[in-house]
Amino acid sequence: MIMLLRHLLAVAVLPFVMAVVIPVWLARRDHLTLAAAGTVPLLLVQLAGVLVLVIGIVFFASSLRRFAGEGKGTLAPWDPPRELVVRGPYRYVRNPMIFGVILVLIGEALVLLSTSHMWWALIFFGINAVYIPLLEEPQLESRFGDSYVEYRRNVPRLIPRLRPWEAKA
């Protein structure tokens, strides 16, 4: 029960704010409503957005599950995993949760046909492109040592590789 509460707090504070609260605020500010586009090309953009959004949720959810089960921690910096997680979506990208949230943000922008939402997705990507190498990765290297260095050498930070990385046993 405690682990569930830890995860709910971490999800409520971090990705929920980034992927729900801020996009809802942007939609209200811009007077956007969820509606089907009036043309076929724009409707196809919206459908692509739904697909991107679903893929993002799958990446995020499967990563979160791995953090809890294998990592014995949460996505929050104040309650990080105690074990290095390199299986599942982590075989493709070192930050599948962030990648998933970025896909959700891009999906929202496409579904809403919103440039302000696309800007938010790009800003979120940029923030993480700076934060992760400057703060998160040095902490991971100090906690997990050579195993993290090897993992970092083989798996990209934010853009997934096409084939999964196989850790040497």
C-alpha positions as CSV (number, residue, x, y, z in Angstrom):
1,M,0.0,0.0,0.0
2,I,2.9,2.4,0.8
3,M,4.5,1.7,-2.6
4,L,1.2,2.5,-4.3
5,L,0.9,5.8,-2.5
6,R,4.5,6.6,-3.3
7,H,3.8,6.1,-7.0
8,L,0.5,8.0,-7.0
9,L,2.2,11.0,-5.4
10,A,5.1,10.9,-7.9
11,V,2.7,10.6,-10.9
12,A,0.4,13.3,-9.6
13,V,3.2,15.7,-9.1
14,L,5.3,15.2,-12.2
15,P,3.8,13.7,-15.4
16,F,0.2,14.7,-14.5
17,V,1.1,18.3,-14.2
18,M,3.2,18.2,-17.4
19,A,0.8,16.1,-19.6
20,V,-2.6,17.2,-18.2
21,V,-2.6,20.3,-16.1
22,I,-0.5,22.5,-18.4
23,P,-2.2,21.2,-21.6
24,V,-5.6,21.9,-20.1
25,W,-4.5,25.4,-19.1
26,L,-3.2,26.0,-22.7
27,A,-6.4,24.7,-24.2
28,R,-8.5,27.0,-22.0
29,R,-6.2,29.9,-22.6
30,D,-6.5,29.4,-26.4
31,H,-10.2,28.6,-26.2
32,L,-9.6,25.1,-27.8
33,T,-12.2,22.4,-27.6
34,L,-11.9,18.7,-28.6
35,A,-13.7,18.4,-31.9
36,A,-13.3,16.5,-35.2
37,A,-11.6,18.5,-37.9
38,G,-13.6,19.8,-40.8
39,T,-11.3,18.4,-43.5
40,V,-10.0,15.0,-44.2
41,P,-6.3,15.9,-44.0
42,L,-6.8,17.6,-40.6
43,L,-8.8,14.6,-39.4
44,L,-5.9,12.3,-40.4
45,V,-3.6,14.5,-38.4
46,Q,-5.9,14.1,-35.4
47,L,-6.1,10.3,-35.9
48,A,-2.3,10.2,-36.0
49,G,-2.3,12.3,-32.8
50,V,-4.4,9.6,-31.1
51,L,-2.0,6.9,-32.2
52,V,1.0,8.9,-30.9
53,L,-0.8,9.6,-27.6
54,V,-1.6,6.0,-27.1
55,I,2.0,4.9,-27.8
56,G,3.2,7.5,-25.3
57,I,0.9,6.2,-22.6
58,V,2.1,2.7,-23.3
59,F,5.8,3.7,-23.0
60,F,5.1,5.7,-19.8
61,A,3.0,3.0,-18.1
62,S,5.3,0.1,-18.9
63,S,8.3,2.2,-17.7
64,L,6.5,3.0,-14.5
65,R,5.7,-0.6,-13.9
66,R,9.4,-1.6,-14.4
67,F,10.5,1.2,-12.0
68,A,8.2,-0.2,-9.3
69,G,8.9,-3.9,-9.9
70,E,12.5,-4.1,-10.9
71,G,13.8,-0.8,-9.7
72,K,12.0,-0.8,-6.3
73,G,11.4,3.0,-6.5
74,T,9.3,5.7,-8.3
75,L,9.8,8.1,-11.1
76,A,10.3,11.0,-8.6
77,P,13.8,12.3,-8.0
78,W,13.1,12.3,-4.2
79,D,12.3,8.5,-4.3
80,P,14.4,7.0,-7.2
81,P,14.7,3.3,-8.0
82,R,17.2,1.4,-5.9
83,E,18.1,-1.0,-8.7
84,L,19.2,0.0,-12.3
85,V,16.4,-0.9,-14.7
86,V,17.6,-2.0,-18.2
87,R,14.8,-4.2,-19.4
88,G,11.5,-3.6,-21.2
89,P,11.3,-0.2,-22.8
90,Y,14.7,0.7,-21.2
91,R,16.3,-1.6,-23.7
92,Y,15.4,1.0,-26.4
93,V,15.7,4.3,-24.7
94,R,17.2,5.4,-21.3
95,N,14.3,7.7,-20.5
96,P,11.2,5.9,-21.8
97,M,9.0,7.8,-19.3
98,I,10.1,11.1,-20.6
99,F,9.9,9.8,-24.1
100,G,6.3,8.7,-23.4
101,V,5.3,12.0,-21.9
102,I,6.8,13.8,-25.0
103,L,4.7,11.5,-27.2
104,V,1.6,12.3,-25.1
105,L,2.3,16.0,-25.5
106,I,2.8,15.7,-29.3
107,G,-0.3,13.6,-29.5
108,E,-2.3,16.2,-27.6
109,A,-1.0,18.9,-30.0
110,L,-2.0,16.9,-33.0
111,V,-5.4,16.0,-31.7
112,L,-6.2,19.6,-30.8
113,L,-4.4,20.9,-33.9
114,S,-2.7,23.3,-31.5
115,T,0.6,25.1,-32.1
116,S,0.8,26.2,-28.5
117,H,0.6,22.6,-27.4
118,M,3.3,21.7,-29.9
119,W,5.5,24.5,-28.5
120,W,4.9,23.1,-25.0
121,A,6.0,19.6,-26.2
122,L,9.2,21.1,-27.6
123,I,9.9,23.1,-24.5
124,F,9.4,20.0,-22.3
125,F,11.8,18.1,-24.6
126,G,14.3,20.9,-24.3
127,I,14.1,21.1,-20.5
128,N,14.8,17.4,-20.3
129,A,17.5,17.5,-22.9
130,V,19.3,19.8,-20.5
131,Y,18.3,18.4,-17.1
132,I,19.0,14.8,-17.8
133,P,22.7,15.0,-18.7
134,L,23.5,17.8,-16.3
135,L,21.7,16.4,-13.1
136,E,20.2,13.0,-13.5
137,E,22.9,11.1,-15.3
138,P,25.7,12.0,-13.0
139,Q,23.6,10.9,-10.0
140,L,22.8,7.6,-11.8
141,E,26.5,7.0,-12.6
142,S,27.4,7.6,-8.9
143,R,24.7,5.2,-7.7
144,F,25.1,2.4,-10.2
145,G,28.7,2.8,-11.4
146,D,30.1,0.8,-14.3
147,S,26.8,-0.9,-15.1
148,Y,25.2,2.5,-15.8
149,V,28.2,3.7,-17.8
150,E,27.9,0.6,-20.0
151,Y,24.1,1.1,-20.3
152,R,24.6,4.8,-21.2
153,R,27.1,3.9,-23.8
154,N,24.7,1.5,-25.6
155,V,21.2,3.1,-25.2
156,P,20.2,6.6,-26.4
157,R,18.9,9.1,-23.9
158,L,15.6,10.4,-25.4
159,I,15.2,9.0,-28.9
160,P,14.7,5.2,-29.0
161,R,17.0,2.9,-30.9
162,L,15.3,0.5,-33.4
163,R,16.6,-2.7,-31.9
164,P,16.7,-3.6,-28.2
165,W,20.0,-3.5,-26.4
166,E,21.0,-6.8,-24.8
167,A,22.8,-6.4,-21.5
168,K,25.7,-8.8,-21.1
169,A,24.9,-11.1,-18.2
